[in-house]
């Protein structure tokens, strides 16, 4: 018997990015985000994974899995098994595009939803800075 490799983009998207497998996606996200009890994700809506150009010569992109949770959060899960040049910047760029696309004209900035970027990599993201297997970053001041 041969198993399919879930680290391949296509297989990952088929398992975690398809509405018919929503319960698997929610269980996966709850486990990754350590969500339990009232804090857990109980529903997700899948979103378009295409990043369209903002200008004529702008950059497009295709993301792996994007969901909006019952709490209004937007979560993007990206999987990459082959090291890519500039991956830290690429991940921050994807996060920023997703975050900034959450508002429509005339909406207030204080209603921006939390936007979470999860990167599953088969290589170290910061090989010269840390030996840690799992790293977490926030775009906020964590102490106060």
Secondary structure, 3 states (H helix, E strand, C coil): CCCCCCCCHHHHHHHHCCHHHHHHHHHHHHHHCCCCHHHCCCCEEECCCEECCCCCCCCCEECCEEEEECCCCEEEEEEECCCCCCHHHHHHHHHHHHHHCCCCCCCCHHHCCCEEEEEEECCCCCCCCCCCCCCCCCCCCCCC
